[in-house]
Structure formats: structure tokens, C-alpha cells
Amino acid sequence: MVGIGWYNTIRFGIFYEDGHAADLAVKLINPFIVGFCGQLMSPGKGLFFFSPILLFSCFGMKTLYKSHRWESVLIVGIILVNLLFYSKLVNWSGDWCWGPRFTVPIIPFMAVLLGAVLGTGFLRRKTGFRKVWIALLFLSLVVQMLGVSVDGARRIGRRYRSNAVTPTHVYWHPAASPLVDHLNLFIHLSFNPTQVSSVDSFEVEEISYDDTTADFWFVYLYSLGFPLKWIAICMGILIILTIYFGFSIVGTMYQRVESEC
């Protein structure tokens, strides 16, 4: 922070000036409730829509407080400070991006709270909650797949540049959410890299579903002539390692719970 303040002073003469003083989007004049609910619960930008499993982090606050009081206070404090600050920002959504950009830094801290839920055996004792956990986990994975499977920046840009769709409409109307748009993109997905459009990103109105190419590394490697069998081997290794470490983490948590019971 000191370094940033010094750099701002050198450039603009005042330590808190970062060059955006005239930009209305960075003014802290937004209605608080709009920004707060928008960051967490709006269909177009809400964190709980783009990562539903994080809803369970709310259950981890009390649990973590019992075992790590000051650490839990610090974690919850960091989360709240981030949310409260950006709730007042005019550009609280981050715009032109997949999901709420400014809430990304708090996701690791919310993941710690999720770990607290897993570490207590809560889900093992509550069958109903376990089913909800599995459903939200699966839904979260689907949403992440929508986000990484195709480059949707131009499609998101198209929504913001369209005269028929306002940013408010994108934020709060489920049908206008980028999640819905990416689902349509996924349905039309092609694994032929030659279908990538050469249309300039700013010419967003000209983009159609016909140029929707899977935005995966293995697709581009195959288009460059990389042998298919080696691509399959690399993917197989990654999948095996992911499953192995995933089960190892879950197994370690369950062993800890059983030892404490």
C-alpha cells in the first residue's frame, strides 16, 4: 500500500489518486443494498449463482469460530470489508466479465469456511443437507464448465453494447443472465478450431453461434497437429491425479472427523 501511494504521488501529486478521479464508475455513491445483493444474489452477477456451493460457507462461520476464534474473525472481516466497499461502488459488478469480478479475492476465504463444514461431520449426520451439498457441488461444476468451455467475452460484450438490453436487465433478469447465454453457447459448441471467428471483438453485433469453438487447450493442440493419442494420455493423467487428490482430501477429512467423535 505504501508503494502504491508513493507511485500515485509521483504520477498525480496525491497518494490516493490513481488516475480514475474523473471516472464516474469508480465513485462510491451506489445504493448499498443494490451493490450488496447484486454481488451475492443477482442472476447476472451474483456470486452464489456463479458458485452455488459457497452458500454452505455460511454454516462454517460458527463452526470455525469454536475452534479458531481469532482466525474466523479475521476471515469474516476480510470478506465483509470487501463486500461492503464494493457495494458502494458504481461499478460494483466489474462489468464485461464472467461473474462478479470484485468478489474473486474473497472466494479462498469462503472456501476455508466450507472446509470447516466438512471437517465437523455435519454433512454425515444430516442426510438432507448432504443431498443439497452434492446437488450444489454438481451445479457449481456445471457453471464453471460453462465459463471455461467457450470464450464468452464477446457475447457478454454484445449484451452490454446492445441498445435493447441494459446493464440493469443483465444483472437482475434471469433470462438475460450470462449464465443463460453461455448455456446456449455450450449447446452450439464446436470442436473445430477453424470455426473461431475473425470478427473484431468490438463488432459484437455480428457474432453468431456458428463461431462458437470449444476454448480448451487440447482442442488447439489437436488443430496444431499434436498426436491425438498423446493428448489423450495427458488428459488421462490429469484426470487420474485430480480424482486421486480429491479422494485423498475427502478421506483425510473423514478420518479426522471419526477420530474426534
Secondary structure, DSSP 4 states (H G I P E B T S, - for coil): -HHHHHHHHHHHSSTT--S-TT-GGG-S-S-HHHHHHHHHH-TTT-HHHHSGGGGGHHHHHHHHHHH-HHHHHHHHHHHHHHHHHHHSSTTTT-SSSSS-GGGGGGHHHHHHHHHHHHTTTHHHH-HHHHHHHHHHHHHHHHHHHHHHHB--HHHHHHHHH-SSS-HHHHHH-GGGSHHHHHHHHHHT-B--GGG---S-TT-GGG--GGG-BB--HHHHHHHTT--HHHHHHHHHHHHHHHHHHHHHHHHHHHHHHHHH-
